[in-house]
Amino acid sequence: MKKVLCGWIAATLLVAVGWAGAAEAEKAAQKRMKPALLVIDVQNAYLPYMDDEDKRFSTEIINGAIAHFRENGFPVIRVYNTDPKWGPKPDSTEFQFPESILVKADDPKVVKNYASAFKQTDLDKILKEKGCNTVFLCGLSAVGCVLATYHGAMDLDYDVFMIKHGLLSHNADYTNVIEDICDAVPYSAMKVMLENARK
């Protein structure tokens, strides 16, 4: 009788654990992605130092990402880098994005003094105010500020994705390595993810 009772208790516990696990899985599946696009440091001061191979496609990919985020009603956030001592000065041409990058003056703007766009800025606050739990990254440098922002987002429990071919660095081979290591999402996959997030 004891064996039967113990077996019944064990089976009941397994079913209960199974139900709890299924409930957690269902809850995770129901978590809706609320993304924002971070366009990082695509500034006149830094673009001349980026590899020409990266420059061939990056503007098109970045602008395509901006357009798709807007079409789906998700925020585009401009991120700028400056050093208080070395510049570029915020009121200078070097500080600005080139006109070929289709950001708008009313897109939220973050100015940073460190590699990560999250370090000592209002970025986390802006994202939380907009209800965002996921960030997509494009811009430069893949081996510097984009990578630091990627890890900063992970540290704050955001889901984070780099956009393949929307990244630049001083060496295209290094950019490719970062895209591989961080499993950057192709442009086509990003489009599908945004469309599904909107539903």
Backbone as CSV, one residue per row, in Angstrom:
resi,resn,N_x,N_y,N_z,CA_x,CA_y,CA_z,C_x,C_y,C_z
1,MET,0.815,-1.199,0.000,0.000,0.000,0.000,0.857,1.262,0.000
2,LYS,1.961,1.211,0.819,2.860,2.353,0.873,3.456,2.629,-0.496
3,LYS,3.846,1.546,-1.229,4.444,1.715,-2.553,3.452,2.359,-3.506
4,VAL,2.199,1.926,-3.433,1.163,2.474,-4.310,0.953,3.960,-3.990
5,LEU,0.877,4.272,-2.677,0.667,5.657,-2.244,1.836,6.546,-2.671
6,CYS,3.074,6.057,-2.462,4.261,6.837,-2.859,4.281,7.052,-4.369
7,GLY,3.920,6.008,-5.111,3.880,6.128,-6.572,2.842,7.154,-7.015
8,TRP,1.665,7.144,-6.331,0.610,8.097,-6.671,1.047,9.527,-6.365
9,ILE,1.707,9.736,-5.223,2.204,11.073,-4.839,3.249,11.551,-5.847
10,ALA,4.163,10.664,-6.222,5.199,11.027,-7.188,4.586,11.405,-8.528
11,ALA,3.610,10.628,-8.968,2.943,10.914,-10.250,2.221,12.250,-10.183
12,THR,1.552,12.522,-9.049,0.836,13.791,-8.874,1.807,14.970,-8.919
13,LEU,2.945,14.798,-8.248,3.957,15.858,-8.253,4.498,16.099,-9.657
14,LEU,4.739,15.040,-10.408,5.243,15.190,-11.785,4.229,15.924,-12.660
15,VAL,2.964,15.585,-12.489,1.919,16.269,-13.270,1.879,17.743,-12.892
16,ALA,1.952,18.031,-11.580,1.909,19.420,-11.115,3.105,20.206,-11.648
17,VAL,4.290,19.606,-11.579,5.496,20.248,-12.110,5.359,20.454,-13.611
18,GLY,4.809,19.453,-14.277,4.594,19.567,-15.726,3.665,20.709,-16.067
19,TRP,2.577,20.842,-15.307,1.633,21.933,-15.542,2.296,23.286,-15.287
20,ALA,3.080,23.360,-14.201,3.769,24.614,-13.885,4.750,24.970,-15.000
21,GLY,5.488,23.963,-15.485,6.437,24.201,-16.581,5.724,24.636,-17.843
22,ALA,4.586,24.002,-18.116,3.809,24.369,-19.306,3.275,25.786,-19.171
23,ALA,2.845,26.150,-17.959,2.331,27.503,-17.735,3.426,28.537,-17.948
24,GLU,4.636,28.240,-17.452,5.762,29.157,-17.646,6.116,29.283,-19.123
25,ALA,6.105,28.172,-19.829,6.411,28.191,-21.263,5.368,29.005,-22.019
26,GLU,4.093,28.833,-21.630,3.018,29.587,-22.292,3.155,31.078,-22.004
27,LYS,3.509,31.417,-20.749,3.690,32.817,-20.380,4.828,33.440,-21.186
28,ALA,5.932,32.706,-21.342,7.071,33.204,-22.117,6.686,33.382,-23.576
29,ALA,5.900,32.445,-24.093,5.483,32.527,-25.497,4.562,33.719,-25.713
30,GLN,3.786,34.083,-24.667,2.861,35.196,-24.792,3.541,36.548,-24.601
31,LYS,4.785,36.559,-24.138,5.508,37.815,-23.945,5.671,38.480,-25.310
32,ARG,5.078,39.618,-25.441,5.079,40.300,-26.727,6.330,41.146,-26.876
33,MET,6.983,41.014,-28.007,8.169,41.815,-28.272,7.740,43.254,-28.540
34,LYS,8.363,44.192,-27.835,8.104,45.616,-28.037,9.455,46.272,-28.349
35,PRO,9.801,46.331,-29.638,11.164,46.721,-30.017,11.368,48.214,-30.229
36,ALA,12.631,48.609,-30.143,13.088,49.935,-30.545,14.360,49.741,-31.361
37,LEU,14.598,50.669,-32.279,15.819,50.647,-33.086,16.782,51.691,-32.546
38,LEU,18.012,51.278,-32.272,19.066,52.210,-31.869,20.001,52.415,-33.057
39,VAL,20.075,53.656,-33.532,20.996,54.014,-34.621,22.188,54.676,-33.942
40,ILE,23.309,53.952,-33.900,24.412,54.302,-33.005,25.580,54.963,-33.745
41,ASP,25.875,56.209,-33.372,27.128,56.906,-33.713,27.440,57.022,-35.203
42,VAL,26.426,57.065,-36.055,26.688,57.206,-37.498,26.942,58.690,-37.764
43,GLN,28.054,59.176,-37.249,28.361,60.603,-37.240,29.464,60.933,-38.248
44,ASN,29.401,62.162,-38.747,30.376,62.604,-39.744,31.812,62.480,-39.255
45,ALA,32.026,62.626,-37.960,33.380,62.552,-37.409,33.986,61.164,-37.536
46,TYR,33.146,60.120,-37.498,33.660,58.753,-37.428,33.551,57.985,-38.740
47,LEU,32.633,58.360,-39.585,32.421,57.606,-40.825,33.663,57.483,-41.696
48,PRO,34.513,58.509,-41.809,35.704,58.361,-42.665,36.652,57.243,-42.229
49,TYR,36.574,56.830,-40.978,37.466,55.786,-40.463,36.899,54.379,-40.634
50,MET,35.706,54.273,-41.150,35.074,52.965,-41.316,35.496,52.324,-42.642
51,ASP,35.522,50.992,-42.645,35.944,50.228,-43.823,34.979,50.462,-44.987
52,ASP,35.534,50.665,-46.182,34.702,50.913,-47.370,33.769,49.752,-47.673
53,GLU,34.208,48.532,-47.378,33.360,47.354,-47.619,32.093,47.425,-46.767
54,ASP,32.244,47.832,-45.518,31.076,47.996,-44.645,30.171,49.117,-45.146
55,LYS,30.769,50.180,-45.656,29.985,51.331,-46.113,29.135,51.014,-47.333
56,ARG,29.497,50.004,-48.103,28.788,49.701,-49.353,27.302,49.450,-49.138
57,PHE,26.948,48.717,-48.089,25.550,48.338,-47.867,24.926,48.946,-46.620
58,SER,25.742,49.441,-45.706,25.227,49.811,-44.388,24.178,50.921,-44.443
59,THR,24.384,51.937,-45.268,23.407,53.036,-45.319,22.045,52.525,-45.762
60,GLU,22.049,51.673,-46.771,20.786,51.111,-47.274,20.095,50.266,-46.200
61,ILE,20.868,49.441,-45.507,20.294,48.582,-44.456,19.783,49.423,-43.288
62,ILE,20.577,50.410,-42.862,20.162,51.273,-41.745,18.888,52.027,-42.105
63,ASN,18.855,52.614,-43.286,17.652,53.353,-43.702,16.451,52.437,-43.875
64,GLY,16.678,51.229,-44.359,15.588,50.258,-44.466,15.045,49.893,-43.100
65,ALA,15.942,49.707,-42.142,15.515,49.391,-40.773,14.707,50.555,-40.199
66,ILE,15.191,51.775,-40.387,14.468,52.958,-39.904,13.056,52.979,-40.497
67,ALA,12.968,52.758,-41.796,11.662,52.785,-42.474,10.729,51.710,-41.925
68,HIS,11.245,50.497,-41.710,10.392,49.408,-41.221,9.953,49.635,-39.780
69,PHE,10.819,50.192,-38.956,10.410,50.506,-37.585,9.299,51.556,-37.594
70,ARG,9.434,52.573,-38.424,8.400,53.607,-38.507,7.081,53.024,-39.018
71,GLU,7.149,52.212,-40.088,5.943,51.616,-40.676,5.177,50.766,-39.664
72,ASN,5.911,50.124,-38.773,5.280,49.245,-37.787,4.982,49.943,-36.464
73,GLY,5.269,51.243,-36.395,4.912,52.027,-35.210,5.849,51.869,-34.033
74,PHE,7.099,51.472,-34.302,8.071,51.294,-33.225,9.106,52.422,-33.243
75,PRO,9.646,52.789,-32.074,10.528,53.954,-32.013,11.910,53.742,-32.634
76,VAL,12.417,54.852,-33.171,13.791,54.938,-33.677,14.506,55.916,-32.751
77,ILE,15.615,55.482,-32.169,16.347,56.321,-31.216,17.739,56.612,-31.762
78,ARG,18.062,57.902,-31.831,19.380,58.337,-32.319,20.362,58.353,-31.147
79,VAL,21.535,57.761,-31.362,22.571,57.744,-30.329,23.818,58.429,-30.890
80,TYR,24.324,59.399,-30.144,25.492,60.173,-30.560,26.604,60.017,-29.527
81,ASN,27.828,60.003,-30.003,28.982,59.896,-29.114,29.793,61.193,-29.139
82,THR,30.225,61.619,-27.976,31.152,62.740,-27.885,31.996,62.567,-26.632
83,ASP,33.154,63.164,-26.644,34.014,63.214,-25.473,34.041,64.666,-25.018
84,PRO,33.754,64.935,-23.750,33.712,66.329,-23.294,35.005,67.101,-23.590
85,LYS,36.121,66.380,-23.625,37.409,67.043,-23.856,37.777,67.072,-25.338
86,TRP,37.546,65.959,-26.039,38.055,65.815,-27.407,36.995,66.000,-28.492
87,GLY,35.735,66.032,-28.117,34.684,66.251,-29.109,34.239,64.950,-29.762
88,PRO,33.505,65.057,-30.873,33.121,66.296,-31.546,32.109,67.094,-30.722
89,LYS,32.162,68.401,-30.876,31.262,69.279,-30.138,29.830,69.094,-30.647
90,PRO,28.853,69.030,-29.739,27.462,68.783,-30.139,26.884,69.770,-31.153
91,ASP,27.430,70.970,-31.254,26.895,71.943,-32.213,27.675,71.955,-33.530
92,SER,28.546,70.943,-33.730,29.391,70.925,-34.927,28.827,70.005,-36.003
93,THR,29.282,70.222,-37.238,28.904,69.353,-38.361,29.424,67.943,-38.134
94,GLU,30.608,67.823,-37.538,31.212,66.512,-37.296,30.359,65.658,-36.365
95,PHE,29.628,66.309,-35.448,28.801,65.592,-34.481,27.557,64.972,-35.139
96,GLN,27.063,65.602,-36.190,25.800,65.215,-36.804,25.897,63.928,-37.611
97,PHE,24.727,63.296,-37.821,24.625,62.201,-38.786,24.618,62.827,-40.179
98,PRO,25.148,62.147,-41.192,25.028,62.684,-42.544,23.560,62.684,-42.977
99,GLU,23.239,63.538,-43.937,21.856,63.628,-44.410,21.375,62.337,-45.051
100,SER,22.304,61.477,-45.455,21.931,60.199,-46.079,21.304,59.221,-45.083
101,ILE,21.457,59.463,-43.786,20.828,58.627,-42.756,19.507,59.280,-42.379
102,LEU,18.402,58.576,-42.575,17.067,59.163,-42.544,16.418,59.250,-41.158
103,VAL,17.206,59.680,-40.178,16.626,59.946,-38.860,15.891,61.274,-38.921
104,LYS,15.016,61.504,-37.934,14.251,62.750,-37.874,14.577,63.503,-36.594
105,ALA,14.374,64.802,-36.646,14.679,65.652,-35.494,13.835,65.302,-34.273
106,ASP,12.642,64.716,-34.491,11.804,64.371,-33.343,12.022,62.934,-32.856
107,ASP,12.949,62.192,-33.458,13.341,60.892,-32.903,14.054,61.138,-31.581
108,PRO,13.771,60.349,-30.553,14.493,60.524,-29.291,16.009,60.488,-29.517
109,LYS,16.705,61.312,-28.761,18.151,61.480,-28.945,18.876,61.203,-27.633
110,VAL,19.930,60.400,-27.726,20.770,60.088,-26.569,22.191,60.502,-26.919
111,VAL,22.820,61.275,-26.037,24.224,61.662,-26.223,25.023,60.979,-25.131
112,LYS,26.059,60.248,-25.555,26.837,59.461,-24.592,28.303,59.880,-24.605
113,ASN,28.949,59.634,-23.473,30.388,59.888,-23.332,31.179,58.601,-23.134
114,TYR,30.491,57.475,-23.177,31.114,56.169,-23.001,30.729,55.274,-24.170
115,ALA,31.350,54.112,-24.247,31.066,53.202,-25.363,29.613,52.730,-25.341
116,SER,29.116,52.284,-24.203,27.738,51.790,-24.116,26.748,52.951,-24.085
117,ALA,25.714,52.847,-24.909,24.664,53.875,-24.928,23.840,53.869,-23.652
118,PHE,24.023,52.860,-22.801,23.283,52.777,-21.543,24.040,53.425,-20.381
119,LYS,25.346,53.603,-20.527,26.149,54.075,-19.393,25.986,55.578,-19.191
120,GLN,25.417,55.938,-18.040,25.214,57.329,-17.628,24.447,58.143,-18.678
121,THR,23.406,57.518,-19.258,22.495,58.213,-20.170,21.058,57.924,-19.742
122,ASP,20.106,58.521,-20.464,18.686,58.290,-20.189,18.101,57.186,-21.065
123,LEU,18.938,56.417,-21.754,18.416,55.437,-22.706,17.485,54.422,-22.045
124,ASP,17.889,53.850,-20.933,17.043,52.863,-20.257,15.699,53.488,-19.875
125,LYS,15.719,54.711,-19.379,14.492,55.418,-19.007,13.601,55.642,-20.236
126,ILE,14.188,56.068,-21.349,13.424,56.308,-22.585,12.751,55.011,-23.037
127,LEU,13.513,53.922,-23.042,12.970,52.637,-23.479,11.827,52.178,-22.575
128,LYS,12.006,52.324,-21.281,10.963,51.912,-20.338,9.703,52.779,-20.505
129,GLU,9.888,54.068,-20.706,8.740,54.959,-20.911,7.961,54.569,-22.162
130,LYS,8.652,54.047,-23.152,8.002,53.640,-24.403,7.534,52.179,-24.352
131,GLY,7.766,51.521,-23.228,7.317,50.146,-23.055,8.132,49.136,-23.840
132,CYS,9.347,49.480,-24.214,10.180,48.597,-25.037,10.911,47.568,-24.176
133,ASN,10.945,46.338,-24.674,11.683,45.277,-23.986,12.743,44.642,-24.882
134,THR,12.862,45.156,-26.100,13.777,44.588,-27.100,14.439,45.721,-27.863
135,VAL,15.740,45.592,-28.134,16.423,46.602,-28.944,17.143,45.942,-30.117
136,PHE,17.054,46.608,-31.255,17.809,46.239,-32.449,18.879,47.302,-32.645
137,LEU,20.088,46.862,-32.962,21.216,47.780,-33.058,21.759,47.854,-34.473
138,CYS,22.056,49.086,-34.914,22.791,49.294,-36.155,23.698,50.493,-35.951
139,GLY,24.704,50.630,-36.819,25.616,51.762,-36.713,27.044,51.336,-36.491
140,LEU,27.758,52.147,-35.724,29.185,51.903,-35.556,29.623,52.220,-34.121
141,SER,30.711,51.685,-33.794,31.516,50.677,-34.437,31.128,49.309,-33.903
142,ALA,31.084,48.354,-34.827,30.702,46.991,-34.444,31.582,46.460,-33.320
143,VAL,32.858,46.826,-33.349,33.805,46.299,-32.350,33.909,47.201,-31.122
144,GLY,33.219,48.339,-31.143,33.311,49.279,-30.035,31.961,49.570,-29.418
145,CYS,31.368,50.690,-29.825,30.149,51.182,-29.175,28.930,50.291,-29.402
146,VAL,28.803,49.701,-30.593,27.667,48.799,-30.818,27.798,47.571,-29.918
147,LEU,28.989,47.007,-29.863,29.220,45.825,-29.031,29.010,46.142,-27.552
148,ALA,29.504,47.302,-27.099,29.322,47.691,-25.693,27.845,47.896,-25.374
149,THR,27.096,48.475,-26.311,25.659,48.690,-26.112,24.910,47.365,-26.103
150,TYR,25.343,46.433,-26.938,24.770,45.085,-26.981,24.864,44.442,-25.596
151,HIS,26.051,44.499,-24.993,26.239,43.901,-23.665,25.520,44.710,-22.584
152,GLY,25.478,46.036,-22.752,24.738,46.868,-21.807,23.254,46.526,-21.797
153,ALA,22.703,46.264,-22.981,21.289,45.876,-23.084,21.053,44.531,-22.409
154,MET,21.953,43.588,-22.648,21.823,42.269,-22.013,21.881,42.390,-20.492
155,ASP,22.783,43.226,-19.995,22.916,43.413,-18.546,21.629,43.949,-17.917
156,LEU,20.842,44.684,-18.714,19.589,45.257,-18.215,18.376,44.414,-18.610
157,ASP,18.638,43.192,-19.063,17.586,42.216,-19.380,16.721,42.573,-20.591
158,TYR,17.262,43.353,-21.505,16.580,43.548,-22.785,16.934,42.381,-23.704
159,ASP,16.003,42.005,-24.565,16.356,41.145,-25.681,17.042,42.053,-26.690
160,VAL,18.154,41.606,-27.255,18.939,42.503,-28.107,19.418,41.772,-29.354
161,PHE,19.331,42.465,-30.486,19.736,41.908,-31.776,20.545,42.943,-32.551
162,MET,21.645,42.520,-33.120,22.348,43.346,-34.104,21.743,43.056,-35.475
163,ILE,21.755,44.058,-36.348,21.212,43.893,-37.694,22.373,43.655,-38.661
164,LYS,22.370,42.495,-39.272,23.451,42.102,-40.181,23.556,43.090,-41.347
165,HIS,24.773,43.474,-41.654,25.116,44.432,-42.710,24.663,45.853,-42.400
166,GLY,24.117,46.066,-41.194,23.793,47.417,-40.747,24.826,47.928,-39.765
167,LEU,25.968,47.231,-39.703,27.045,47.572,-38.781,28.293,47.981,-39.563
168,LEU,29.119,48.817,-38.963,30.379,49.231,-39.570,31.478,49.185,-38.522
169,SER,32.692,48.957,-38.993,33.877,49.144,-38.145,35.053,49.506,-39.047
170,HIS,36.216,49.681,-38.449,37.391,50.073,-39.230,37.930,48.918,-40.070
171,ASN,37.437,47.700,-39.813,37.897,46.522,-40.540,36.684,45.614,-40.781
172,ALA,36.314,45.432,-42.048,35.117,44.650,-42.386,35.209,43.215,-41.890
173,ASP,36.417,42.661,-41.826,36.575,41.298,-41.300,36.160,41.248,-39.829
174,TYR,36.525,42.286,-39.088,36.139,42.339,-37.676,34.616,42.470,-37.543
175,THR,34.022,43.269,-38.417,32.567,43.423,-38.398,31.893,42.067,-38.597
176,ASN,32.405,41.301,-39.572,31.837,39.976,-39.852,31.948,39.050,-38.647
177,VAL,33.074,39.123,-37.946,33.269,38.273,-36.764,32.258,38.631,-35.681
178,ILE,32.072,39.931,-35.433,31.106,40.369,-34.419,29.695,39.925,-34.805
179,GLU,29.352,40.072,-36.081,28.022,39.640,-36.535,27.836,38.139,-36.313
180,ASP,28.894,37.363,-36.548,28.807,35.911,-36.330,28.701,35.574,-34.848
181,ILE,29.561,36.162,-34.038,29.570,35.866,-32.601,28.236,36.231,-31.958
182,CYS,27.690,37.384,-32.350,26.450,37.876,-31.731,25.208,37.426,-32.486
183,ASP,25.407,36.576,-33.501,24.287,36.005,-34.253,23.364,37.103,-34.781
184,ALA,23.958,38.078,-35.497,23.198,39.203,-36.042,22.075,38.696,-36.937
185,VAL,20.921,39.355,-36.844,19.766,38.915,-37.627,19.822,39.521,-39.021
186,PRO,19.530,38.724,-40.050,19.459,39.282,-41.396,18.307,40.281,-41.495
187,TYR,18.422,41.181,-42.451,17.406,42.215,-42.675,16.020,41.591,-42.865
188,SER,15.948,40.519,-43.648,14.656,39.871,-43.915,14.037,39.321,-42.638
189,ALA,14.856,38.760,-41.756,14.349,38.236,-40.481,13.864,39.370,-39.593
190,MET,14.595,40.503,-39.603,14.175,41.661,-38.821,12.782,42.117,-39.253
191,LYS,12.525,42.166,-40.559,11.224,42.588,-41.078,10.107,41.684,-40.553
192,VAL,10.338,40.379,-40.596,9.321,39.421,-40.126,9.086,39.598,-38.630
193,MET,10.161,39.785,-37.871,10.036,39.970,-36.424,9.205,41.214,-36.097
194,LEU,9.420,42.302,-36.831,8.663,43.521,-36.595,7.188,43.342,-36.949
195,GLU,6.936,42.686,-38.055,5.549,42.448,-38.466,4.816,41.588,-37.446
196,ASN,5.490,40.572,-36.911,4.869,39.702,-35.897,4.678,40.467,-34.575
197,ALA,5.605,41.356,-34.250,5.490,42.124,-33.005,4.316,43.088,-33.059
198,ARG,3.967,43.537,-34.251,2.881,44.506,-34.411,1.518,43.855,-34.215
199,LYS,1.408,42.537,-34.472,0.102,41.843,-34.438,-0.445,41.749,-33.022
